[in-house]
Amino acid sequence: MTSVERSPLIAIVGPTAIGKTAAAVELALRLDGEVVNADSRYLYRGLDIGTAKPDAAERRGVPHHLIDILDPAEPMSLATWQDLASTAIADIHARGRLPLLVGGTPQYVAAAVEGWRIPRVPPNPPLRLELEREAAANGVETLRRRLQAVDPVAAAKIGPNTRRIIRALEVHAATGLPISTLQGKGPPPYAALEIWLTMPRDALYARIDARVDEQLARGLLDEVRSLLAVGVPPDALSMSSLGYRQSLPAIAGTATVGEVAARIKTDTHRYVRQQETWLRRNPRLVRIDVTAPGWRDEIEGRIRAFVGERRGDV
């Protein structure tokens, strides 16, 4: 299937706090679009302040898919998210509207746009616990050698990443096949235009720092307390989100609010650098500086031209 025959998908990506959501809402209003969430933190109900999740007023009537679909203690695999996103995108296309894939989790965007093949092997908690204990007792290198024996390609690619090594061993135990042969990229399922929102690093850091101060003033610590009070474990995946794990020491009485603020800011700056490292690997991305005059109009024009070419309008 050629790119003209594939249905269009617009991806709006960029680092934390760059303004992806507000930009996507404005573009959706102009282009008869709907937003599909590609931010892993927006999936969880009750994680609102610390994730800067858009409320109803900020969404301005634009439909948002894959937001608030999980309880905070529930897991979410990349494969499951990919399936949910594919269903949402197909539904939007079926209604003649334009899907905008929006978020700061690069793996989510890549999985959707590039058609990643992801093994549909459910988690095996007893095996994971056994392997985690082995790694804790003997070091991750023992697990890596075990993986190297059954899947040297994956072992070389993964390196000393305990979580990914355990997942590779888990998949091999369930299927008898190396994870490296089950993974890969299929044909791209959509004709995708990928927009990367950028701004000077110092300006972005200033925006992040101001947002952290605002989140704490709005009650971030109370939000974390409420999650813990309803039984969300401190080690739940959702609680590892930026702003949440750094708040736990303050709630335990071992850190001040000022120390929490400083840690969130530092860790968010680091995460931004990681996001940008990932994004730079993608040669398809069109960079748009959000500090430049008329940048929203430029994006709108690019999208209209892109969609029009595929509909035969130009």
C-alpha positions in Angstrom: 0.0 0.0 0.0 1.4 3.4 -1.0 1.6 6.4 1.3 -1.2 8.0 -0.7 -3.5 5.0 -0.1 -2.8 4.8 3.7 -5.0 6.9 6.0 -3.4 10.0 7.4 -2.1 10.3 10.9 -0.6 13.5 12.4 1.8 13.0 15.3 2.6 16.0 17.6 5.6 15.2 19.7 8.2 17.0 21.8 9.6 17.3 25.3 7.7 17.7 28.5 6.1 21.1 29.1 6.6 22.3 25.5 2.8 22.8 25.0 1.9 19.7 22.9 -1.6 19.4 24.3 -2.6 23.0 23.8 -1.2 23.0 20.3 -3.0 19.8 19.4 -6.3 21.1 20.7 -6.0 24.2 18.6 -5.1 22.2 15.5 -8.0 19.8 16.1 -10.4 22.7 16.3 -9.1 24.0 13.0 -8.8 20.7 11.2 -11.8 18.7 12.5 -9.5 16.4 14.4 -9.5 14.3 17.5 -6.6 13.6 19.9 -5.2 10.2 20.7 -3.1 10.2 23.8 0.5 9.0 23.5 1.6 10.0 27.0 2.0 7.1 29.4 1.1 9.2 32.4 -2.2 10.4 31.1 -3.6 6.9 31.1 -4.1 6.9 34.9 -7.1 8.2 36.7 -6.3 10.4 39.7 -2.9 11.5 38.4 -3.9 14.9 37.3 -1.8 17.7 38.8 1.6 16.1 38.6 1.0 15.0 35.0 -0.4 18.4 33.8 -3.3 16.4 32.4 -5.7 18.7 30.5 -9.1 19.2 32.1 -12.4 19.6 30.3 -11.9 23.3 29.8 -8.5 22.9 28.3 -9.7 20.2 25.9 -12.3 22.7 24.6 -14.7 20.1 23.4 -12.1 18.2 21.4 -12.5 14.4 21.9 -9.5 12.9 23.7 -8.9 9.1 23.5 -6.9 7.0 25.9 -7.0 9.4 28.8 -8.1 8.2 32.3 -8.5 4.6 31.2 -6.6 2.9 34.0 -6.7 2.7 37.8 -3.3 3.8 39.2 -2.3 0.3 40.3 -3.0 -1.2 36.9 -0.2 -2.0 34.5 -0.1 -1.0 30.8 2.1 -2.8 28.3 3.3 -1.2 25.1 1.5 -3.9 23.1 -1.8 -3.2 24.8 -1.4 0.6 24.2 -0.6 -0.1 20.6 -3.8 -2.1 20.2 -6.0 0.5 21.9 -4.4 3.3 19.8 -5.0 1.4 16.6 -8.7 1.0 17.5 -9.1 4.6 18.4 -7.4 5.8 15.2 -9.5 3.5 13.0 -12.7 4.8 14.7 -11.7 8.4 14.1 -11.0 7.7 10.4 -14.3 5.9 10.1 -16.1 9.0 11.2 -14.2 11.1 8.6 -12.1 13.0 11.1 -8.4 13.5 11.4 -6.5 11.7 14.2 -3.8 13.6 16.0 -1.4 11.4 18.0 -0.1 13.5 20.8 2.3 12.8 23.7 5.8 12.7 25.1 6.3 9.0 25.3 8.4 8.4 22.2 8.1 4.6 22.3 4.3 4.9 22.1 4.5 7.2 19.0 7.1 5.0 17.3 5.1 1.8 17.9 2.0 3.4 16.3 3.6 5.2 13.4 6.2 2.5 12.5 3.9 -0.5 13.0 6.1 -2.2 15.6 5.7 -5.9 16.0 5.4 -6.5 19.7 5.1 -10.0 21.2 1.7 -10.5 22.8 3.0 -12.4 25.8 1.3 -11.5 29.0 3.4 -10.9 32.2 4.4 -13.9 34.2 4.6 -12.4 37.8 6.1 -15.6 39.4 8.9 -15.8 36.8 9.6 -12.1 37.0 9.9 -12.3 40.8 12.3 -15.2 40.5 14.4 -13.5 38.0 14.4 -10.2 39.9 15.6 -12.1 43.0 18.3 -13.8 41.0 19.5 -10.4 39.7 19.5 -9.0 43.2 21.5 -11.9 44.6 24.0 -12.5 41.8 23.9 -9.4 39.6 22.2 -8.6 36.3 25.2 -10.2 34.4 23.9 -13.6 35.4 20.6 -12.9 33.7 22.3 -11.4 30.7 24.4 -14.6 30.2 21.3 -16.7 30.3 19.7 -14.5 27.7 22.8 -14.6 25.6 22.5 -18.4 25.5 19.0 -18.3 24.0 19.0 -15.0 22.1 22.5 -13.4 21.6 21.0 -10.7 19.3 18.7 -9.4 22.1 21.4 -9.7 24.7 23.8 -7.5 22.7 21.0 -5.0 21.9 19.6 -4.7 25.4 22.8 -4.5 27.4 22.6 -4.5 31.2 19.0 -3.4 31.4 17.5 -5.7 34.0 13.8 -5.0 33.2 14.3 -5.6 29.5 16.4 -8.7 30.0 13.7 -10.2 32.2 11.1 -9.4 29.6 13.2 -11.1 26.9 13.6 -14.2 29.1 9.9 -14.1 29.9 9.0 -14.1 26.2 11.4 -16.9 25.4 10.0 -19.0 28.3 6.4 -18.5 27.0 7.1 -19.1 23.3 10.3 -21.0 23.0 11.4 -18.3 20.5 14.0 -15.5 20.8 12.3 -12.1 21.3 14.6 -10.7 18.7 12.8 -12.8 16.0 9.4 -11.7 17.2 10.1 -8.0 17.3 10.7 -5.6 14.5 8.8 -3.1 12.3 6.0 -4.0 10.0 4.9 -1.9 7.0 3.9 1.6 8.3 0.1 1.4 8.9 -0.5 5.1 8.2 0.7 8.0 6.1 2.1 9.9 9.0 3.2 13.5 9.3 5.4 13.9 12.4 5.8 17.3 14.0 8.4 17.9 16.7 7.8 21.0 18.8 11.0 22.6 20.0 12.2 25.7 21.9 15.5 26.8 23.3 16.6 24.6 26.1 17.0 27.4 28.7 13.5 28.7 28.0 12.1 25.2 28.3 13.8 24.6 31.6 12.3 27.9 32.9 8.9 26.8 31.8 9.3 23.4 33.5 10.5 25.0 36.8 7.5 27.4 36.8 5.1 24.5 36.2 6.6 22.5 39.0 6.1 25.4 41.5 2.5 25.8 40.3 1.8 22.1 40.6 3.0 22.1 44.2 1.0 25.2 45.0 -2.1 23.5 43.5 -1.8 20.5 45.8 0.5 17.9 44.2 1.5 16.5 47.6 -2.2 16.2 48.6 -2.9 14.4 45.3 -0.1 11.9 46.1 -1.4 11.4 49.6 -4.9 10.7 48.2 -3.5 8.0 45.9 -1.7 6.3 48.8 -4.8 6.6 51.0 -6.9 4.6 48.5 -4.3 1.8 48.4 -2.1 2.7 45.4 1.3 1.1 46.3 4.2 3.5 46.4 6.0 1.1 44.0 3.2 1.0 41.4 4.3 1.9 37.9 2.0 5.0 37.9 3.8 6.3 41.1 7.1 6.2 39.3 5.9 9.2 37.2 7.7 12.5 37.4 6.4 14.5 40.4 5.0 11.5 42.2 8.1 9.4 43.1 9.9 12.6 44.1 7.0 13.6 46.4 7.1 10.4 48.5 10.0 11.5 50.8 8.1 14.7 51.7 5.0 12.7 52.6 7.2 10.3 54.7 8.6 13.4 56.5 12.2 12.9 55.2 12.3 15.8 52.8 11.0 19.4 52.6 8.7 20.8 50.0 11.7 22.8 48.7 13.8 19.7 48.3 11.0 18.0 46.5 10.6 20.9 44.1 14.3 20.9 43.4 14.4 17.2 42.7 11.4 17.3 40.4 12.9 20.1 38.4 16.3 18.3 38.1 14.8 15.0 37.1 12.4 16.6 34.6 15.4 18.4 33.0 17.1 15.1 32.7 14.0 13.4 31.3 13.8 16.2 28.6 17.3 15.4 27.5 16.4 11.7 27.2 13.3 12.5 25.2 15.3 14.7 22.8 17.9 12.0 22.4 15.2 9.6 21.3 13.5 12.1 19.0 16.8 13.0 17.3 17.0 9.4 16.1 13.9 10.0 13.9 14.8 11.6 10.6 11.1 12.0 9.6 10.4 14.6 12.2 9.6 18.1 11.1 10.9 20.6 13.7 8.8 23.6 14.6 10.1 26.2 17.0 7.1 27.3 19.2 8.8 30.6 20.0 8.7 31.6 16.3 6.0 33.9 15.1 3.1 32.1 13.3 4.3 28.6 14.2 0.7 27.3 14.6 -0.3 28.6 11.2 2.8 26.9 9.8 1.8 23.5 11.2 -1.7 23.9 10.1 -0.5 24.7 6.5 1.8 21.7 6.5 -1.0 19.4 7.7 -3.6 20.7 5.2 -1.1 20.2 2.3 -0.2 16.7 3.6 -3.8 15.6 4.0 -4.8 17.2 0.7 -2.2 15.3 -1.2 -3.5 12.0 0.1 -7.1 13.0 -0.7 -6.3 14.2 -4.2 -7.2 17.8 -3.3 -4.0 19.3 -4.5 
